[in-house]
């Protein structure tokens, strides 16, 4: 039997996934043909599991603005451990699968 707490948790998780999907699909102001997901994929490919990659510096040199950098950093920090593998409980793909 499902409790009201479990339903609330499921609803909250669903809302978080929807919000994250919208955030990843948002167009990047500096490069309108790209989405935040495209930039995340680029960062993950560039890092190739290298935890020493300065993501903010890499994106700044590539011409991205603060809003884009913050969105990418938030996603990466939320879903990936320093080893480059998904964090426990994360639904994020392995490196290179975005």
PyMOL commands that place a pseudoatom at each C-alpha (Angstrom):
pseudoatom trace, name=CA, resn=UNK, resi=1, chain=A, elem=C, hetatm=0, pos=[0.000, 0.000, 0.000]
pseudoatom trace, name=CA, resn=UNK, resi=2, chain=A, elem=C, hetatm=0, pos=[1.329, 3.434, -0.947]
pseudoatom trace, name=CA, resn=UNK, resi=3, chain=A, elem=C, hetatm=0, pos=[1.312, 6.033, 1.806]
pseudoatom trace, name=CA, resn=UNK, resi=4, chain=A, elem=C, hetatm=0, pos=[0.660, 9.725, 1.381]
pseudoatom trace, name=CA, resn=UNK, resi=5, chain=A, elem=C, hetatm=0, pos=[4.313, 10.399, 2.271]
pseudoatom trace, name=CA, resn=UNK, resi=6, chain=A, elem=C, hetatm=0, pos=[5.500, 8.119, -0.535]
pseudoatom trace, name=CA, resn=UNK, resi=7, chain=A, elem=C, hetatm=0, pos=[3.128, 9.816, -2.984]
pseudoatom trace, name=CA, resn=UNK, resi=8, chain=A, elem=C, hetatm=0, pos=[4.413, 13.234, -1.883]
pseudoatom trace, name=CA, resn=UNK, resi=9, chain=A, elem=C, hetatm=0, pos=[8.018, 12.060, -2.350]
pseudoatom trace, name=CA, resn=UNK, resi=10, chain=A, elem=C, hetatm=0, pos=[7.155, 10.693, -5.798]
pseudoatom trace, name=CA, resn=UNK, resi=11, chain=A, elem=C, hetatm=0, pos=[5.445, 13.938, -6.742]
pseudoatom trace, name=CA, resn=UNK, resi=12, chain=A, elem=C, hetatm=0, pos=[8.393, 15.994, -5.518]
pseudoatom trace, name=CA, resn=UNK, resi=13, chain=A, elem=C, hetatm=0, pos=[10.839, 13.800, -7.450]
pseudoatom trace, name=CA, resn=UNK, resi=14, chain=A, elem=C, hetatm=0, pos=[8.675, 14.120, -10.569]
pseudoatom trace, name=CA, resn=UNK, resi=15, chain=A, elem=C, hetatm=0, pos=[8.625, 17.908, -10.212]
pseudoatom trace, name=CA, resn=UNK, resi=16, chain=A, elem=C, hetatm=0, pos=[12.413, 17.994, -9.818]
pseudoatom trace, name=CA, resn=UNK, resi=17, chain=A, elem=C, hetatm=0, pos=[12.886, 15.881, -12.954]
pseudoatom trace, name=CA, resn=UNK, resi=18, chain=A, elem=C, hetatm=0, pos=[10.564, 18.135, -14.937]
pseudoatom trace, name=CA, resn=UNK, resi=19, chain=A, elem=C, hetatm=0, pos=[12.359, 21.272, -13.725]
pseudoatom trace, name=CA, resn=UNK, resi=20, chain=A, elem=C, hetatm=0, pos=[15.741, 19.751, -14.592]
pseudoatom trace, name=CA, resn=UNK, resi=21, chain=A, elem=C, hetatm=0, pos=[14.524, 18.702, -18.043]
pseudoatom trace, name=CA, resn=UNK, resi=22, chain=A, elem=C, hetatm=0, pos=[13.369, 22.270, -18.697]
pseudoatom trace, name=CA, resn=UNK, resi=23, chain=A, elem=C, hetatm=0, pos=[16.697, 23.652, -17.462]
pseudoatom trace, name=CA, resn=UNK, resi=24, chain=A, elem=C, hetatm=0, pos=[18.707, 21.291, -19.673]
pseudoatom trace, name=CA, resn=UNK, resi=25, chain=A, elem=C, hetatm=0, pos=[16.559, 22.165, -22.689]
pseudoatom trace, name=CA, resn=UNK, resi=26, chain=A, elem=C, hetatm=0, pos=[17.029, 25.903, -22.233]
pseudoatom trace, name=CA, resn=UNK, resi=27, chain=A, elem=C, hetatm=0, pos=[18.848, 27.655, -25.074]
pseudoatom trace, name=CA, resn=UNK, resi=28, chain=A, elem=C, hetatm=0, pos=[22.246, 29.155, -24.295]
pseudoatom trace, name=CA, resn=UNK, resi=29, chain=A, elem=C, hetatm=0, pos=[22.269, 32.935, -24.802]
pseudoatom trace, name=CA, resn=UNK, resi=30, chain=A, elem=C, hetatm=0, pos=[25.824, 33.021, -26.140]
pseudoatom trace, name=CA, resn=UNK, resi=31, chain=A, elem=C, hetatm=0, pos=[25.199, 30.259, -28.703]
pseudoatom trace, name=CA, resn=UNK, resi=32, chain=A, elem=C, hetatm=0, pos=[21.455, 30.108, -29.486]
pseudoatom trace, name=CA, resn=UNK, resi=33, chain=A, elem=C, hetatm=0, pos=[21.771, 26.860, -31.458]
pseudoatom trace, name=CA, resn=UNK, resi=34, chain=A, elem=C, hetatm=0, pos=[22.913, 25.078, -28.285]
pseudoatom trace, name=CA, resn=UNK, resi=35, chain=A, elem=C, hetatm=0, pos=[21.093, 23.977, -25.149]
pseudoatom trace, name=CA, resn=UNK, resi=36, chain=A, elem=C, hetatm=0, pos=[22.440, 23.647, -21.622]
pseudoatom trace, name=CA, resn=UNK, resi=37, chain=A, elem=C, hetatm=0, pos=[22.445, 19.866, -22.190]
pseudoatom trace, name=CA, resn=UNK, resi=38, chain=A, elem=C, hetatm=0, pos=[24.769, 20.363, -25.179]
pseudoatom trace, name=CA, resn=UNK, resi=39, chain=A, elem=C, hetatm=0, pos=[27.162, 22.363, -23.018]
pseudoatom trace, name=CA, resn=UNK, resi=40, chain=A, elem=C, hetatm=0, pos=[27.035, 19.754, -20.230]
pseudoatom trace, name=CA, resn=UNK, resi=41, chain=A, elem=C, hetatm=0, pos=[27.850, 17.053, -22.795]
pseudoatom trace, name=CA, resn=UNK, resi=42, chain=A, elem=C, hetatm=0, pos=[30.768, 19.150, -24.062]
pseudoatom trace, name=CA, resn=UNK, resi=43, chain=A, elem=C, hetatm=0, pos=[32.121, 19.579, -20.528]
pseudoatom trace, name=CA, resn=UNK, resi=44, chain=A, elem=C, hetatm=0, pos=[31.800, 15.872, -19.775]
pseudoatom trace, name=CA, resn=UNK, resi=45, chain=A, elem=C, hetatm=0, pos=[33.551, 14.991, -23.028]
pseudoatom trace, name=CA, resn=UNK, resi=46, chain=A, elem=C, hetatm=0, pos=[36.311, 17.531, -22.375]
pseudoatom trace, name=CA, resn=UNK, resi=47, chain=A, elem=C, hetatm=0, pos=[36.886, 16.260, -18.862]
pseudoatom trace, name=CA, resn=UNK, resi=48, chain=A, elem=C, hetatm=0, pos=[37.085, 12.601, -19.922]
pseudoatom trace, name=CA, resn=UNK, resi=49, chain=A, elem=C, hetatm=0, pos=[36.844, 11.766, -16.232]
pseudoatom trace, name=CA, resn=UNK, resi=50, chain=A, elem=C, hetatm=0, pos=[39.608, 14.227, -15.329]
pseudoatom trace, name=CA, resn=UNK, resi=51, chain=A, elem=C, hetatm=0, pos=[38.499, 15.676, -12.002]
pseudoatom trace, name=CA, resn=UNK, resi=52, chain=A, elem=C, hetatm=0, pos=[41.081, 18.456, -12.247]
pseudoatom trace, name=CA, resn=UNK, resi=53, chain=A, elem=C, hetatm=0, pos=[39.254, 20.170, -15.140]
pseudoatom trace, name=CA, resn=UNK, resi=54, chain=A, elem=C, hetatm=0, pos=[38.375, 23.744, -14.202]
pseudoatom trace, name=CA, resn=UNK, resi=55, chain=A, elem=C, hetatm=0, pos=[34.844, 23.677, -15.605]
pseudoatom trace, name=CA, resn=UNK, resi=56, chain=A, elem=C, hetatm=0, pos=[34.129, 27.354, -14.984]
pseudoatom trace, name=CA, resn=UNK, resi=57, chain=A, elem=C, hetatm=0, pos=[37.435, 28.368, -16.575]
pseudoatom trace, name=CA, resn=UNK, resi=58, chain=A, elem=C, hetatm=0, pos=[36.915, 26.027, -19.514]
pseudoatom trace, name=CA, resn=UNK, resi=59, chain=A, elem=C, hetatm=0, pos=[33.477, 27.491, -20.210]
pseudoatom trace, name=CA, resn=UNK, resi=60, chain=A, elem=C, hetatm=0, pos=[34.610, 31.097, -19.734]
pseudoatom trace, name=CA, resn=UNK, resi=61, chain=A, elem=C, hetatm=0, pos=[37.439, 30.635, -22.249]
pseudoatom trace, name=CA, resn=UNK, resi=62, chain=A, elem=C, hetatm=0, pos=[34.923, 29.080, -24.658]
pseudoatom trace, name=CA, resn=UNK, resi=63, chain=A, elem=C, hetatm=0, pos=[32.836, 32.261, -24.457]
pseudoatom trace, name=CA, resn=UNK, resi=64, chain=A, elem=C, hetatm=0, pos=[29.984, 31.239, -22.155]
pseudoatom trace, name=CA, resn=UNK, resi=65, chain=A, elem=C, hetatm=0, pos=[28.479, 33.728, -19.722]
pseudoatom trace, name=CA, resn=UNK, resi=66, chain=A, elem=C, hetatm=0, pos=[27.866, 33.427, -16.001]
pseudoatom trace, name=CA, resn=UNK, resi=67, chain=A, elem=C, hetatm=0, pos=[24.272, 32.166, -16.318]
pseudoatom trace, name=CA, resn=UNK, resi=68, chain=A, elem=C, hetatm=0, pos=[25.338, 29.278, -18.535]
pseudoatom trace, name=CA, resn=UNK, resi=69, chain=A, elem=C, hetatm=0, pos=[28.371, 28.479, -16.399]
pseudoatom trace, name=CA, resn=UNK, resi=70, chain=A, elem=C, hetatm=0, pos=[26.257, 28.411, -13.235]
pseudoatom trace, name=CA, resn=UNK, resi=71, chain=A, elem=C, hetatm=0, pos=[23.622, 26.165, -14.847]
pseudoatom trace, name=CA, resn=UNK, resi=72, chain=A, elem=C, hetatm=0, pos=[26.257, 23.681, -16.041]
pseudoatom trace, name=CA, resn=UNK, resi=73, chain=A, elem=C, hetatm=0, pos=[28.117, 23.678, -12.727]
pseudoatom trace, name=CA, resn=UNK, resi=74, chain=A, elem=C, hetatm=0, pos=[24.864, 23.106, -10.828]
pseudoatom trace, name=CA, resn=UNK, resi=75, chain=A, elem=C, hetatm=0, pos=[24.004, 20.099, -12.997]
pseudoatom trace, name=CA, resn=UNK, resi=76, chain=A, elem=C, hetatm=0, pos=[27.484, 18.590, -12.863]
pseudoatom trace, name=CA, resn=UNK, resi=77, chain=A, elem=C, hetatm=0, pos=[27.825, 19.068, -9.099]
pseudoatom trace, name=CA, resn=UNK, resi=78, chain=A, elem=C, hetatm=0, pos=[24.367, 17.625, -8.487]
pseudoatom trace, name=CA, resn=UNK, resi=79, chain=A, elem=C, hetatm=0, pos=[24.885, 14.511, -10.576]
pseudoatom trace, name=CA, resn=UNK, resi=80, chain=A, elem=C, hetatm=0, pos=[28.580, 13.653, -10.685]
pseudoatom trace, name=CA, resn=UNK, resi=81, chain=A, elem=C, hetatm=0, pos=[31.156, 12.784, -8.076]
pseudoatom trace, name=CA, resn=UNK, resi=82, chain=A, elem=C, hetatm=0, pos=[34.739, 13.984, -8.491]
pseudoatom trace, name=CA, resn=UNK, resi=83, chain=A, elem=C, hetatm=0, pos=[35.552, 10.615, -10.086]
pseudoatom trace, name=CA, resn=UNK, resi=84, chain=A, elem=C, hetatm=0, pos=[33.317, 11.508, -13.032]
pseudoatom trace, name=CA, resn=UNK, resi=85, chain=A, elem=C, hetatm=0, pos=[30.821, 8.763, -12.276]
pseudoatom trace, name=CA, resn=UNK, resi=86, chain=A, elem=C, hetatm=0, pos=[27.184, 9.490, -11.435]
pseudoatom trace, name=CA, resn=UNK, resi=87, chain=A, elem=C, hetatm=0, pos=[26.449, 10.207, -7.777]
pseudoatom trace, name=CA, resn=UNK, resi=88, chain=A, elem=C, hetatm=0, pos=[24.492, 7.660, -5.762]
pseudoatom trace, name=CA, resn=UNK, resi=89, chain=A, elem=C, hetatm=0, pos=[20.812, 7.831, -6.638]
pseudoatom trace, name=CA, resn=UNK, resi=90, chain=A, elem=C, hetatm=0, pos=[21.470, 10.025, -9.660]
pseudoatom trace, name=CA, resn=UNK, resi=91, chain=A, elem=C, hetatm=0, pos=[19.647, 9.335, -12.894]
pseudoatom trace, name=CA, resn=UNK, resi=92, chain=A, elem=C, hetatm=0, pos=[22.359, 11.125, -14.878]
pseudoatom trace, name=CA, resn=UNK, resi=93, chain=A, elem=C, hetatm=0, pos=[24.013, 9.147, -17.675]
pseudoatom trace, name=CA, resn=UNK, resi=94, chain=A, elem=C, hetatm=0, pos=[27.601, 7.928, -17.516]
pseudoatom trace, name=CA, resn=UNK, resi=95, chain=A, elem=C, hetatm=0, pos=[30.213, 10.249, -18.953]
pseudoatom trace, name=CA, resn=UNK, resi=96, chain=A, elem=C, hetatm=0, pos=[29.820, 10.525, -22.702]
pseudoatom trace, name=CA, resn=UNK, resi=97, chain=A, elem=C, hetatm=0, pos=[26.191, 9.347, -22.796]
pseudoatom trace, name=CA, resn=UNK, resi=98, chain=A, elem=C, hetatm=0, pos=[24.571, 12.797, -22.839]
for i in range(1, 98): cmd.bond("trace and resi %d" % i, "trace and resi %d" % (i + 1))
show_as sticks, trace
zoom trace
